[in-house]
Amino acid sequence: MQGATVTIMRTGQTDHARIGTGGGQRITRNFHRVGCAQHDADVIGMRQAGNVHSCPRRIMMPLHQQRTRQHDMILPPWRDTQRATGQTDGNIRPANGQRHAGQTVKRIGIVPLHVLQLGETGPRGYDVIRQQGGMPLRQPAFAVMATLHHLALPLHGAARSRTVHAPVHTGQTIKIQSGHHMNIQSSHAGQQAYDTLRQRFARMGQIRNALGILGWDKDTMMPVGASDSRAESIATLAVLSHELMTAPDMAELLDRAQPPADAMAQANLHEMRRQHAHAAAVPGELVEAASRAASRCEMAWRTARQNSDFASLLPQLQAVLSCTREIAAAKAEALGLSPYDALLDQYDAGTRQADIDPVFAELARELPDLIASALAHQDSLPPPRAPSGPFGVGAQEKLGTETMAAMGFDMQRGRLDVSLHPFCGGAEDDVRITTRYVEDDCLNALMGIVHETGHALYEQGLPRAWRAQPVGEARGMSLHESQSLLMEMQICRSRPFMDWMAPRLRAAFDGTADDGAWDAANLHRLMTRVRPGFIRVDADEITYPAHILVRYEMETALIAGTMKLSDLPDAFNARIHDLLGLTVTEDRLGCLQDIHWPSGSWGYFPTYTLGAIIAAQLREAAERDTPDMMAAIGRGDFSPLLGWLRPRVHVRGSGASTIDIVRDATGAAPNTGPYLRHLRQRYCA
């Protein structure tokens, strides 16, 4: 049995859809320009035997224009022709609902085409083709954009369809195999679906903003007695967002959506689909249970850490781990990933355990010799002197906010506060960072501030045109951590930065003693001192990866179920001893020191070291492209660095993959070369 063809043509001010069978029969439909170039048409149907059935289908128009319409058509001389009408039922079937043995039903529907205005230079909208079997396309030109939904309706056997994306252009001929069905849908309908999605994701973005402020308040100012109520509030908002994401019509909208033909809009739809796939995999009741468990565990963690009592946290942490395992299993099944990879993908799209393992294995091989060489080189230098305190919290805060402003942080769209664990949170145009102060060390809080400012600069630099849209979010946590580690480790522990900071530290803390403690050279040695320690956030740059390796080993084993949660303290302490030679004597110095596991952030830890690797690569490229960058840092001028980062990293949002963003910025995919070179140059030379 022969197939049919549809040709989209253009003649002057008229566009045609020519539909023909292999036997020479042909239908031509003219689309006349009307107003804003949105054109409506009816739906017709035919059967290879020659009888034509009406094919009900909803006409795709703006909602306020949806109504039954009829149009003139040029039809073959078939006596049984019936005109189709717009219906609310989106299915297409013969009017009599029957098919007969030995016959193949073809139904060809035409609905609005979007025609370019005169003078436009490119296509508008993207097109979706559902097909079973092959359908060769050729694309000689562009002028008319349409969407083809191509479905197989064979007489025998189940129809199997797949989705591909392709534009339909003026002059294009589409060959349809026998036993197949096609209908044309306007790109306007696809744009309408996309606009609906944008509105929904904007609402979810506002819920995320509210959650960010509630979370910030919980960790900074909320009274302890409000913890249960706050947990309920956060859980309720999390469920509302989940319900929006998993609404019954969301999958259909995502399938039909056609964004404008620019890269960011296309990436936005891609991210919408990715986020929906994650959310749809997890039942709403599990989302709610996980949110409540995490909120309660976080509050219990604060007390347990203070008392160095893992046993008191075990029931709450077990509840979080159980929810996390369920979420990982559900997402793994839906996404075709391992449970741990499904968790990784939440924080870093596309990152897999198979990618991390060889990188961490290389670091595990290199680190022992690097640490030994760094310690030997350090012994050849004068020991650094720590400035004497106490250092008033008020003076530390003032210096911190001044440094944030110098780095480019917009104080009109953010603030600095205090928390037990430093973090960057808040909402769009309200980016809130925290640090912690100790009066006998003024540099600890300062480094916490510059670290979180790196995160905040990324958030403040995201593309404003795409606020509250998935593509307007940060790409992933490896790239996010690269921004904080670029500022803290690569820049603010460098000698040029200390040349600028030293006199400000002396002035802030009335450092009149002439013992050399406030000299830039001394401060630089102090800030790059290698000294294995228990606390991850206080670790020096060269031993820090060892802390991540331990946590990575622990959480992969716990998610896989190869280790009991009750065995975590002993296993954690043993690996710290193996890698750093330290004996952990208190839980607060071991597995209780981080908020990540109590808060449900499993799969996050690897992004710290991946971020460090990217940070070194970005700095190397920035110095290559901007030779005076470090000299400017020595004057307290961060604008060359920020001017380099903004277009290459920040404003790209989630418009490309992490690998592509890094490759475009540096000329190479992420790799350990710049990172290992940096460590050897700073610590071993």
C-alpha positions, 0 to 999 in steps of 0.5 A: 500500500502506498504512502501519502505526502504533505508539502508545505508551500509558499506562494506570495501571500498564501501558504499551502499544505498539499496532502496527497496519496501515492495514487495521485489524489491530493488535497490543497489547503490555502492559509491566508494571512490574517492579523498577527499571522496565526492561521486556523484550519479544520481537520479532515480525514481519509481512508486509503479505500477512498471513503473519508470520515470526519476526524474530531479534534480540538483546534489549537488557538489562543484560549480566548479564541477557541471555538468551532470554525469551518473553512473552505477546502479544495477536496478531491471529488469524493462523494462521502466527504464530511467537514471536520469541526473543532471539538474538545476531545483531542483524540482523532478517530473515524466518525463511525469509530470502526476500522475494517480488516485489511484496510489502513486508516490514514488521518491527516489533520491540519490545524494552525500554522505560524507564518513568519512576518515579512522581513523576518530572518529565522524560524519561530518555534520548534517542532515535535514529531511523534513517529513510528517507523521512519519518516525522511525529512528534507529542509531546503528553506524556512518560512512556515513553522508547524508541529507534526504529531505523527502516530501509527495506527496499524490494524494489527499489533500495538502502536509504538511511538517515539519522539524526535524534534525537527522543524518543518519548513516552506517547501518541505515534503514529508513522506508518510509510510502506509499505516501511519497517521499524521496531523499538523499542529501550529507552533502557536499551540506549542508556544501556548503550552510553553507559556503555561509551563513558564507560568507554573515554573515561575510559581514554583520559583516563588515557593522556592524563594519562600522556602529559602527565606524560611530556611535562612531564618531557621538557621539564624534567628528562629527560636528553638521552640518553633522547630516543629511548627517550622518543619510543618510550614516547610513541608507544606510548601515543599508539597505544594511545589511538588504538586505543581511539578507533578500536576496531571497535565504537566507531562502533556504540556512538556511534550507539546511545548515549543519555546522560541527558537533561541538557545536559552528558551530551548535549554529552559524546556530541557531543564523543565523536563529534567526537573519534572522527571526527578519530581515525578519519580517521587510520590508526594507523601514521600516528599513530605515525609523526607522534608519533615524528617530533615527539618527535625533531624537538623534541629536534633543535630545542633544539640547532638553536635554540641554534646558530641553525642551521635547516639542521640541523633541516630533515630532522627538520622536513620529516618532521614537516611530511610527517606533518602534511600526510598527517594534514590530507589524511586528516581533510579528506577524512573531515570535508569540510574543507580540509586547514588547516581540519581542523588548526584544528578539532583545536585549536578546534572549528568555527574555519575559515580563512574566519573568521580571514582577515577578522579578521586582515585587519582587524587588518592594516589597523588595526595600523600606525596603532595602533602609530604612535599608541602610539609617539607617545603613548609619546614624550610620557611619561617613559621608564621605568627598568628596575630594576637586577639581578642578580635571583637565580633563587631570589627570582624563583621565590619571588615567582612562586609567591606570585603564583600562589597570590594568583591562585588557583592550587592549589599542592596540585594543581600546581607550577612548574618551568623549561623552555626554552619556558614551557608549561602541561601535566601532568595532571588534579589535577596541573597543571604550569607552567613559565617561564624565568629570566634574572638581568638581568630579573625581570619577564620570568619573572614575566609568563611565570608569570602567563600560564601561571597563566591556563592553569592556572586554567582547567584547575583550574576545569574541571568535576570531575564530568566528569573524563576525559570529553570534555565535561570538557576545555577548550573549545578553544585560543582560549578557553584562550589567552583565559584566559592573555592575560586574566591576563597582558595584561589584568590583570597589566599593568594599573596596579592590579596594579602598585600591588599588585606594586611593593612586593613586587618591591622587597622581593623584590630588596632594591630600596633605590635611590631612583631611582623604578625600583620605583614602580608608575607606572614599572613600569606604563610599563615593562610596557606599553612598545611596542618592536617586537622579534624574539621573539614571547613577549617582544613587547608587546601591540600588536605581538604580533598581527604575529608571529601574522600572519607565522606564520599566513601561513607555515604556511598556505602550507606546508600548502597546498604553495605554499612549500618548507620550505627557503624558510621562513627567508627568507620568515619574515624578509621578512614580519617586516621588512614588518610590524615593520621589523626585519631578522632576522640569526639563525635563532634570532631568526626561524623557530627561536624557537617549538616549535610546528612541531617538535612538530607543532602546526600550526594552533595559532598563530591561536588566540593572537590569537583568544584576545587578542580574547576576553580583552578582551571577557571583561574588559570584561564582567567589569568591567561585571558586577563594578564593584569588580573592578580595585580588588580587583586593586589589593589583590591580591584575584583572587577577584572576577575568578575568581568571575566566570570560574568559572561563565561559562567554566571549569566549562562545559568543552566543554559549549557552543561557544566562540561560545556560551560567549563570548556567554553570558558577555558578551552578544555573539559574539566580535568585535574591538570590545573588543580594539581599544578596549582597545589604543587606551585603554591605548596611545594615550590 
